[in-house]
Amino acid sequence: MKFGRDSALLILQDAAIIWVSVIGSYWFRFYYDFPIEYQLQMYRLCVLNTICLGFCLYYFRLYHRAWRYASIDELLAIGKGVLVGGVVSHICSWLLFSEPVPLSVFVHSIENILLLVCGSRFVWRLMSPKVTKEIPPEGFTHVLIVGAGACGVMIVKELKSSRRAMKPVGFIDDDSGKSNLQVYGLPVLGNRDRIPEIVERYKIKEIIIAIPSATKDDISQIARICKNTGAALKMIPRIDDLISGKVSLSTVREVSVEDLLGREPVQTDLAGIMNYVKHQTVLITGAGGSIGSELSRQLAGYHPGKLLLLGHGENSIYQIGRELKKDYPELSCELIIADIQDEKRIDQIFRVHRPQVVFHAAAHKHVPIMERNPAEAVKNNVFGTKNVADCSSRYGVDRFVLISTDKAVNPTSVMGTTKRIAEMYIQSLSASSQTKFAAVRFGNVLGSRGSVIPVFKQQILEGGPVTVTHPEMVRYFMTIPEAVQLVLQAGSFLKGGEIFVLDMGEPVKIVTLAEDLIRLSGYDPYSEIDIAFTGIRDGEKMYEELLTDEEHTTATCHNRIFVGRSGDLSIHQMELELARLRKITEDDTTSVQETLKHLVPKYEAVPTG
């Protein structure tokens, strides 16, 4: 292996240390009464030690390390190299020398070599070129680290050695045993309750939460304390980064609204998921949408025989198809452009590809727009679902999962009512079909196309105001990956006719989300970024529900999934009602909402304003 200039200098330095140590040990052993026979032995031992210790130091890679970043690992490597080399050298001296080397000479030489090699490496580290920050003291951003553990220390080490204009001033840690201690040269200033006081005293501009093993509830509590201080808030995302050694300033991310929800991440039974999709042909409708694309990503990892990605918009289908091809090059994936309202086209797709599992995510979801276009909501959400469900039954699909919504419960909107009718239809069809049909019902997903979060972020970028419909408006929230994991898990439970309800945690006020997002963006709500209340929009209600009065929920083997069943529905009666609805939709769009009310008596349009 080629040596650089620094490695060559280290080799020469270590050789000199060995000779000085051995000669010094002999002189200390004999002083002025130095027998002539031992002088020859001394030089021979210098050569032998140079060979043996040099080889061992090389073996333990002492010449292939960046000594500027030396740590305890390098110290241990030096100890191993010197001790092993010394023992080997001493054994060789017994075999090669006529006179044994005095034990005191052996011990003292090894001690000296160990001390001098370690000391020289320490000096080498001190003399290594330092990264100069070239920033005046007043130009530094004062940083507070929450978490005085291994992760926090790693962040501080990188802050101190980087060119960033960031100066760590101390730690926050709830462990009372660390209070008033110094960790990596910085004080532990107190527990989380002292964060506001410390931010003000030390003029903290940025807080980094460095506790990757903390629970969601702990992160939520800490984040809520920090967001009211006015300091920018960031965090280390997960414990995997600490275990794999990926913790660095590049892994620090902004704290998101999801972190403030305080819910533990969903734990799913992956074996249950894999069993029913492995080697199967799986069809996903609406595969280019937020839920459909995430379904595609997660299913791709469970070895389906083929994924059929169906969507109406060619660009979104192309994007998810390209992503899967890159991440799963061995995956068989078919991109299909089709409108679920086109009965003949959907029949052709089922006849050709014969899917065995269907996830039906295609739907019109925007509540106010569907209020102004009720016939289109019916055509897509009701008759589009009917087309896909009928073909699933006709061509022997094993499982059909409808992605539904909490807006289908006691609906006040056209969109919610059409989704409720879709649920009713697949329940009635399930009673007479070999296909197992079920619906999965959940609330809002953060980051989806219809989520308020992207809208709020854009409004903040534009300087406000952030628009909220009503100060008392509340919604259930879940992240897209969480929702999809539970959808896939529910698919392994279904026996036919169920409506699975996902536990969404506690509902959250929309205005609270807006305030949190403004603070996390570094602004003060109402003073720097205003919040304007615009009034409830068409079809919206103040709060959402997850079950109707008629549905009786029971638990499943997953603690976040419940199953509700309503009474038996006649497929014959449903066909008659849908035929009437189709005629009204085609001939007299003004009567659509009245017909919806006939099908779903719980449907009550709310007055707007």
C-alpha positions in Angstrom: 0.0 0.0 0.0 1.3 3.5 -0.9 2.3 5.8 1.9 1.7 9.5 1.9 4.1 12.1 3.3 2.5 12.1 6.7 2.6 8.3 7.0 6.3 8.3 6.1 7.1 10.9 8.7 5.2 8.9 11.3 7.2 5.7 10.5 10.5 7.6 10.8 9.2 9.1 14.1 8.2 5.8 15.5 11.6 4.2 14.6 13.3 7.0 16.4 11.1 6.5 19.5 11.9 2.8 19.6 15.7 3.4 19.4 15.5 6.2 22.1 13.3 4.0 24.3 15.6 0.9 24.1 18.8 2.9 24.6 17.3 4.8 27.5 16.1 1.6 29.2 19.6 0.2 29.0 21.2 3.3 30.4 18.7 3.4 33.3 19.4 -0.3 34.0 23.2 -0.1 34.1 24.0 3.7 34.5 27.8 4.1 34.2 28.6 0.4 34.7 27.5 -0.6 31.2 29.0 -4.1 30.3 30.4 -4.2 26.8 28.4 -7.4 25.9 25.1 -5.6 26.6 26.0 -2.6 24.4 26.0 -5.0 21.4 22.7 -6.5 22.6 21.2 -3.0 22.9 21.8 -2.3 19.2 20.6 -5.7 18.2 17.4 -5.2 20.3 16.9 -1.7 18.7 16.9 -3.4 15.3 14.6 -6.3 16.4 12.1 -3.9 18.1 12.0 -1.7 15.1 11.1 -4.6 12.9 8.6 -6.3 15.3 6.9 -3.2 16.6 6.9 -1.5 13.1 5.2 -4.5 11.7 2.6 -4.6 14.5 1.9 -0.9 14.3 1.4 -1.3 10.6 -0.9 -4.3 11.2 -3.1 -2.3 13.5 -3.3 0.4 10.8 -1.5 3.1 12.8 -0.2 4.6 9.6 -3.6 4.8 7.9 -5.5 7.0 10.3 -6.5 10.7 10.2 -4.9 11.8 13.5 -6.7 15.1 13.5 -9.8 13.1 14.4 -8.1 10.7 16.8 -10.2 9.3 19.6 -10.1 6.4 22.2 -10.2 3.9 19.3 -6.8 5.2 18.1 -5.4 5.0 21.6 -6.5 1.4 21.9 -4.9 0.6 18.6 -1.6 2.0 19.7 -1.7 0.0 22.9 -2.4 -3.2 21.0 0.4 -2.5 18.5 3.0 -1.7 21.1 2.2 -4.5 23.5 1.9 -7.2 20.8 5.1 -6.0 19.1 7.0 -5.9 22.4 6.0 -9.4 23.3 6.9 -10.7 19.9 10.2 -8.9 20.1 11.0 -10.3 23.5 10.2 -13.9 22.4 12.5 -13.4 19.4 15.3 -12.1 21.6 15.2 -15.4 23.6 15.6 -17.3 20.5 18.2 -15.2 18.8 20.4 -13.7 21.6 22.9 -15.6 23.6 22.3 -13.4 26.6 18.7 -12.8 27.8 17.5 -9.2 27.7 17.0 -8.0 31.3 13.4 -7.9 32.3 13.6 -4.3 33.5 14.9 -3.3 30.1 12.0 -5.0 28.4 9.4 -3.5 30.7 10.8 0.1 30.6 11.3 0.1 26.9 7.7 -1.0 26.3 6.5 1.7 28.7 8.6 4.4 27.1 7.5 3.4 23.6 3.9 3.3 24.6 4.0 6.7 26.3 6.1 8.4 23.5 4.0 7.0 20.6 0.8 8.1 22.3 2.2 11.5 23.2 3.6 12.0 19.7 0.1 11.3 18.2 -1.4 13.7 20.6 1.1 16.4 19.6 0.4 15.4 15.9 -3.3 16.0 16.5 -2.7 19.4 18.1 -0.5 20.5 15.3 -2.8 19.3 12.5 -4.2 22.1 10.4 -7.4 23.4 12.0 -10.6 24.5 10.2 -10.7 28.2 10.7 -14.1 29.7 10.9 -13.1 33.2 9.7 -16.3 34.5 11.3 -16.3 37.3 13.9 -17.7 36.2 17.3 -20.7 38.4 16.9 -21.5 36.5 13.6 -22.0 33.2 15.3 -25.5 31.7 15.8 -25.8 30.4 19.4 -27.1 26.9 19.5 -28.7 24.9 22.3 -28.5 21.1 22.2 -31.4 19.2 23.8 -30.0 15.8 24.9 -26.5 15.4 26.5 -26.1 11.9 25.3 -24.0 10.3 22.6 -26.0 11.9 19.8 -25.8 15.4 21.4 -22.0 15.0 21.8 -21.6 14.0 18.1 -23.5 17.1 17.0 -21.4 19.3 19.2 -18.2 17.7 17.9 -19.3 18.4 14.3 -20.4 22.0 15.1 -17.0 22.7 16.7 -15.0 21.3 13.7 -17.2 22.6 10.8 -17.1 25.9 9.0 -20.7 26.7 10.0 -21.3 30.0 11.9 -22.8 28.0 14.8 -21.6 28.0 18.3 -23.0 25.4 20.8 -23.4 27.0 24.2 -24.7 24.1 26.3 -27.0 21.1 26.7 -30.5 20.6 28.1 -31.1 17.2 29.7 -33.8 15.8 32.0 -31.3 13.5 33.7 -30.8 15.2 37.1 -27.5 13.3 37.5 -26.0 15.4 34.6 -27.1 18.8 36.0 -24.2 21.2 36.4 -21.8 18.8 34.7 -19.6 19.5 31.7 -20.1 17.3 28.7 -17.5 17.7 25.9 -16.6 21.0 27.3 -20.1 22.4 27.5 -22.3 22.8 30.6 -25.6 20.9 31.1 -27.8 24.0 31.8 -30.9 22.2 33.2 -34.0 20.3 32.1 -36.6 21.0 29.5 -38.6 23.3 31.7 -35.7 25.8 31.7 -35.5 26.1 27.9 -37.3 29.4 27.7 -35.1 31.0 30.4 -31.9 29.7 28.8 -32.9 30.8 25.3 -33.4 34.3 26.6 -30.2 34.4 28.8 -27.8 33.0 26.2 -29.5 34.6 23.1 -30.1 31.2 21.6 -31.1 31.4 17.9 -31.3 27.7 17.2 -32.3 24.6 19.2 -31.4 21.1 18.0 -33.3 18.1 19.6 -30.7 15.4 19.7 -32.6 12.5 21.3 -33.3 10.0 18.5 -34.6 7.4 21.0 -37.2 9.7 22.5 -40.9 8.8 22.3 -43.2 10.8 20.1 -44.9 12.2 23.2 -41.5 13.4 24.6 -40.6 15.0 21.2 -44.0 16.7 21.1 -43.7 18.1 24.6 -40.1 19.4 24.0 -41.1 20.9 20.6 -44.1 22.7 22.1 -41.8 24.3 24.8 -39.2 25.2 22.2 -41.6 26.6 19.6 -42.7 29.4 21.9 -39.1 30.7 22.4 -38.8 32.2 18.9 -35.6 30.1 18.2 -35.4 28.0 15.1 -36.1 24.3 15.9 -34.4 21.2 14.4 -33.9 17.6 15.3 -32.2 14.3 14.7 -34.8 12.2 12.9 -34.5 8.7 14.2 -32.4 6.3 16.3 -31.3 4.4 13.2 -29.1 7.3 12.3 -27.3 7.0 15.7 -26.8 3.3 15.4 -25.5 3.4 11.8 -23.2 6.3 12.5 -25.1 8.7 10.2 -25.6 11.4 12.8 -24.2 14.6 11.4 -25.3 18.1 10.7 -26.6 16.8 7.3 -29.1 14.6 9.0 -30.5 17.3 11.2 -33.9 18.3 9.8 -36.6 20.9 10.5 -39.1 20.0 13.2 -42.4 19.3 11.4 -46.0 19.6 12.4 -46.1 15.8 12.5 -43.7 15.9 15.4 -46.1 18.0 17.4 -49.0 15.5 17.2 -47.4 13.4 19.9 -48.4 10.0 18.6 -46.2 7.0 18.5 -45.5 5.6 15.0 -47.7 2.8 13.8 -46.3 -0.7 14.3 -47.5 -3.2 11.6 -47.4 -7.0 11.2 -45.2 -7.2 8.1 -45.6 -10.9 7.8 -49.4 -10.5 7.6 -48.9 -8.0 4.8 -46.5 -10.1 2.8 -48.6 -13.3 3.0 -51.5 -12.0 0.9 -49.6 -9.9 -1.7 -46.5 -12.1 -2.3 -46.4 -13.3 -5.9 -49.9 -11.9 -6.5 -51.0 -9.5 -9.2 -52.0 -6.3 -7.4 -54.0 -3.5 -8.9 -53.9 0.0 -7.4 -56.4 2.6 -8.8 -55.5 6.2 -8.3 -51.9 5.1 -8.2 -50.6 8.5 -9.0 -52.3 10.2 -6.0 -50.9 10.7 -2.5 -52.4 7.5 -1.0 -52.1 5.4 -4.2 -48.5 6.2 -4.8 -47.5 5.4 -1.2 -49.5 2.2 -1.5 -47.4 1.4 -4.6 -44.1 2.2 -2.8 -44.9 0.0 0.2 -46.3 -2.9 -1.7 -43.3 -3.0 -4.0 -41.2 -4.1 -1.1 -43.3 -7.2 -0.3 -42.5 -9.1 -3.6 -45.8 -8.9 -5.5 -45.9 -10.9 -8.8 -46.9 -7.8 -10.7 -48.1 -4.3 -9.8 -50.7 -2.7 -12.0 -50.6 1.1 -11.5 -53.8 2.6 -12.8 -54.5 6.3 -13.1 -56.2 9.0 -15.2 -53.3 11.4 -15.2 -50.4 10.2 -17.3 -47.7 12.4 -15.7 -48.4 11.2 -12.1 -48.4 7.5 -13.2 -45.2 8.0 -15.1 -43.5 9.6 -12.0 -44.4 6.7 -9.6 -43.6 4.1 -12.3 -40.2 5.7 -12.8 -39.5 5.8 -9.0 -40.4 2.2 -8.6 -38.3 1.1 -11.5 -35.3 2.9 -10.0 -35.8 1.5 -6.4 -37.0 -2.0 -7.4 -35.5 -2.8 -10.8 -36.6 -6.5 -10.6 -40.3 -5.5 -10.0 -42.8 -6.3 -12.7 -44.8 -3.1 -13.1 -47.5 -2.2 -15.6 -48.5 1.5 -16.1 -52.2 1.8 -17.1 -53.9 5.0 -18.1 -57.7 4.7 -17.7 -60.7 6.4 -16.3 -62.6 4.3 -13.8 -65.8 5.7 -15.1 -65.2 3.9 -18.4 -66.9 0.5 -17.8 -65.6 -1.2 -21.0 -62.0 -0.1 -20.4 -62.0 -1.3 -16.8 -63.5 -4.6 -17.9 -60.7 -5.0 -20.5 -58.0 -4.3 -17.9 -59.4 -7.0 -15.6 -59.9 -9.5 -18.4 -56.3 -9.1 -19.7 -54.4 -8.7 -16.4 -56.5 -10.8 -13.9 -55.6 -9.0 -10.7 -55.9 -11.0 -7.5 -55.8 -8.1 -5.0 -57.3 -4.6 -5.6 -56.7 -1.4 -3.7 -59.2 1.2 -4.9 -57.8 4.7 -4.1 -59.1 6.6 -7.1 -61.7 9.2 -6.1 -62.6 12.9 -6.3 -61.8 14.2 -2.8 -62.0 18.0 -2.7 -65.1 18.8 -0.7 -65.9 22.4 -1.8 -65.3 21.6 -5.5 -67.5 18.5 -5.4 -70.3 20.6 -3.8 -70.3 22.7 -7.0 -70.0 19.6 -9.3 -72.1 16.9 -7.6 -72.8 14.9 -10.8 -69.1 14.4 -11.3 -68.6 13.3 -7.7 -71.3 10.7 -8.3 -69.9 9.5 -11.6 -66.4 9.0 -10.2 -66.9 8.0 -6.6 -70.0 5.9 -7.0 -70.1 4.6 -10.5 -66.4 4.5 -10.9 -66.2 2.4 -7.7 -69.1 0.2 -9.0 -67.2 -0.5 -12.2 -64.0 -1.6 -10.4 -66.0 -3.6 -7.8 -68.2 -5.4 -10.4 -65.1 -6.4 -12.4 -63.4 -7.6 -9.2 -66.3 -9.8 -8.5 -66.7 -11.0 -12.1 -63.0 -11.9 -12.6 -62.5 -13.6 -9.3 -60.4 -11.1 -7.4 -59.5 -12.4 -3.9 -59.5 -9.1 -1.9 -60.8 -5.7 -2.7 -60.0 -2.8 -0.4 -61.8 0.6 -0.8 -60.0 3.6 0.6 -62.7 5.6 2.2 -62.9 8.7 4.5 -64.3 9.9 7.8 -66.4 12.3 5.8 -68.6 9.4 4.8 -70.0 9.3 8.4 -73.1 11.3 8.9 -72.1 13.3 5.8 -72.7 16.9 5.2 -71.0 17.0 1.8 -71.6 15.5 -1.6 -68.1 14.0 -1.5 -68.7 12.3 1.8 -72.1 11.1 0.7 -70.7 9.5 -2.5 -68.0 7.7 -0.5 -70.7 6.4 1.9 -72.7 5.1 -1.1 -69.5 3.4 -2.4 -69.1 1.7 1.0 -72.7 0.6 1.0 -72.3 -0.9 -2.5 -69.3 -3.0 -1.8 -70.9 -4.2 1.4 -74.0 -5.3 -0.4 -71.9 -6.9 -3.2 -69.7 -8.8 -0.7 -72.8 -10.7 0.6 -73.2 -12.5 -2.8 -69.6 -12.5 -4.2 -66.6 -14.8 -3.8 -64.5 -11.7 -3.6 -63.9 -10.4 -0.1 -64.8 -6.7 -0.1 -63.9 -4.2 2.7 -63.5 -0.4 3.2 -60.8 1.3 5.2 -62.0 4.6 6.7 -59.6 7.3 8.0 -59.3 11.1 8.3 -57.0 13.7 6.9 -53.4 12.7 6.0 -50.6 15.2 6.4 -48.8 16.0 3.2 -51.4 14.8 0.8 -52.5 16.9 -2.1 -55.7 17.9 -0.2 -53.9 18.6 3.1 -54.0 22.1 4.6 -50.2 21.9 5.5 -48.8 22.6 2.0 -51.4 25.5 1.6 -50.3 27.0 5.0 -46.6 26.7 4.1 -47.2 28.5 0.8 -49.1 31.3 2.6 -46.3 31.7 5.1 -43.8 32.0 2.3 -45.9 34.7 0.8 -46.0 36.6 4.1 -49.5 35.6 5.1 -52.2 35.7 6.0 -52.7 32.0 6.8 -56.4 31.3 6.1 -58.4 29.0 8.5 -62.1 28.5 8.1 -63.1 28.6 11.7 -61.3 28.9 15.1 -63.1 25.8 16.4 -62.6 23.5 13.4 -61.0 20.2 14.4 -59.8 17.3 12.3 -58.1 13.9 12.8 -54.6 13.7 11.3 -52.2 10.9 10.3 -49.1 10.8 8.1 -49.4 9.2 4.6 -47.0 6.3 5.4 -48.9 5.5 8.7 -52.3 5.5 6.9 -51.0 3.2 4.2 -49.4 0.8 6.6 -52.7 0.4 8.4 -54.6 0.0 5.1 -52.2 -2.8 4.1 -52.6 -4.3 7.6 -56.4 -4.1 7.4 -56.2 -5.9 4.1 -54.8 -9.0 5.8 -57.7 -9.0 8.3 -60.7 -8.8 5.9 -63.2 -11.6 5.6 -65.8 -9.6 3.6 -68.2 -6.7 4.3 -66.2 -4.9 6.9 -65.5 -1.2 7.3 -62.2 -0.9 9.0 -61.7 2.2 11.1 -58.2 3.5 11.8 -57.5 5.0 15.2 -56.4 8.5 14.3 -55.5 9.6 17.8 -56.8 12.8 19.2 -58.4 15.4 16.9 -56.4 18.6 16.4 -57.6 22.2 16.0 -56.8 23.5 12.6 -56.0 26.9 14.0 -53.5 25.2 16.4 -51.8 23.6 13.4 -51.6 27.0 11.7 -50.0 28.6 14.8 -47.5 25.8 15.2 -46.5 25.9 11.6 -46.0 29.7 11.7 -43.8 29.4 14.8 -41.8 26.5 13.3 -41.1 28.8 10.3 -39.6 31.3 12.7 -42.4 33.8 12.9 -44.9 35.0 15.6 -48.5 34.2 14.8 -50.9 37.1 14.4 -48.1 39.8 14.7 -45.6 38.7 12.0 -47.9 36.3 10.1 -51.6 36.9 10.5 -54.3 34.2 10.7 -57.5 35.1 8.9 -60.8 33.2 9.5 -62.7 32.8 6.2 -65.8 30.9 7.3 -66.9 27.3 6.9 -66.8 26.2 3.2 -69.5 24.4 1.3 -70.0 20.8 2.6 -67.6 21.2 5.6 -68.5 20.5 9.2 -66.9 21.5 12.4 -65.7 18.0 13.4 -65.5 14.6 11.8 -66.7 11.2 13.1 -65.3 7.7 12.3 -68.5 5.6 12.9 -72.2 5.9 12.2 -74.7 5.2 15.0 -75.7 2.0 13.3 -72.2 0.6 13.1 -70.9 -1.5 16.0 -67.1 -1.4 16.3 -65.1 -4.4 17.5 -61.3 -4.7 18.0 -58.9 -6.5 15.7 -55.5 -8.0 16.6 -54.0 -4.6 15.7 -54.4 -1.9 18.4 -54.9 0.9 15.8 -57.5 -0.8 13.6 -61.2 -1.4 14.5 -63.9 -3.0 12.4 -67.5 -1.7 12.1 -70.4 -3.5 10.5 -73.8 -2.2 9.5 -76.9 -4.2 8.8 -77.1 -6.5 5.7 -77.8 -4.6 2.5 -79.6 -6.1 -0.5 -77.6 -6.0 -3.7 -80.8 -6.0 -5.7 -82.1 -2.9 -3.9 -78.7 -1.2 -4.3 -78.8 -1.8 -8.0 -82.3 -0.3 -8.3 -81.3 2.8 -6.3 -78.1 3.3 -8.3 -79.9 2.9 -11.6 -82.2 5.8 -10.4 -79.2 7.8 -9.3 -77.5 7.3 -12.7 -80.6 8.5 -14.6 -80.8 11.6 -12.4 -77.1 12.3 -12.8 -77.4 12.1 -16.6 -80.8 13.9 -17.1 -81.3 16.3 -14.2 -78.2 17.3 -12.3 -80.1 19.8 -10.2 -81.8 16.8 -8.4 -78.6 14.9 -7.6 -78.4 16.0 -3.9 -82.0 15.1 -3.3 -81.4 11.6 -4.7 -78.3 11.3 -2.5 -80.4 12.2 0.5 -82.8 9.4 -0.4 -79.9 6.9 -0.5 -78.2 8.2 2.6 -80.8 9.6 5.0 -78.1 10.9 7.3 -76.9 13.3 4.6 -77.5 16.8 5.8 -76.1 19.7 3.8 -74.8 22.4 6.1 -75.5 26.1 5.5 -72.4 28.0 4.6 -71.2 31.4 5.6 
